[in-house]
Amino acid sequence: MKCVNGIDIGKLGATRDRIEADADGPSPNPRYESTVVWKNGYRTISCAMDGQEVIGDEPEQYGGKGSGMTPEDMLLSAIGGCLVATYIGGLSAAGITVESLCLDVSGRVNFRAVFSLEATNPGFESIRVAVDIQPDSSPGKVKEIMDNLLKTAPIPDTISRPVPLDVEISCKQAELVELS
């Protein structure tokens, strides 16, 4: 077993081979699902299919308790996490050892639009990713590999192109209890 950056290169190759061989199966087209449940105020619990949970909330300055990540934080973390996985997997496959890798992902949201005080888009105006990496290879070679890997990262790809969003609302009126 050859390991680079904690990645088993044999398993990485076997995964690629399985995806290549089974174009229509679950490996090349996995389905992800998250259930987000409102708790109180702005607090939420997001639960992934495998049981992992993330607590969400808004900062106190926006009416929350500051007890969890904001949706904006989660989106930026998803971008950064996806890029780290993409970069470390691709660099490991290329045999490049990485001493450290840190991504700072940032952007501004227009809360004037969120509160309908301005007629514009309420989402991120732009998102910036600053990558700090220490590899055992030349900066030029690493940058070239990472530039090519960016094109394969699912989360950055998803947010950089129009993706249909289908929201289906099921509204059930709560039953009122009569007190006598």
Disulfide bonds with the S-S distance in Angstrom:
none
